[in-house]
Amino acid sequence: MEITGHKEYRRSIVAQGDILTDEVIAEDMLAYKRPGTGLNPLDRYLVLGKKAAKHLFKNQLITLKDLK
């Protein structure tokens, strides 16, 4: 029996709206949605204060490759 939840029930960090290239990412630019195939919301410190390496679209999963 698996104790942790399935990935489809977990949440991931996504762009709340469009984030432009080189824009510094702030908390209000992020949303946390299912499925949990991306970065865990508890890891948002890896995203906050970083610049977007490319244009990120609304509801797009944010990965470390999308940041600089």
Secondary structure as UniProt FT lines:
FT   HELIX           7..9
FT   STRAND          12..15
FT   TURN            21..22
FT   HELIX           27..29
FT   STRAND          30..33
FT   HELIX           41..46
FT   TURN            47..49
FT   STRAND          51..52
FT   TURN            58..59
FT   HELIX           64..66
//
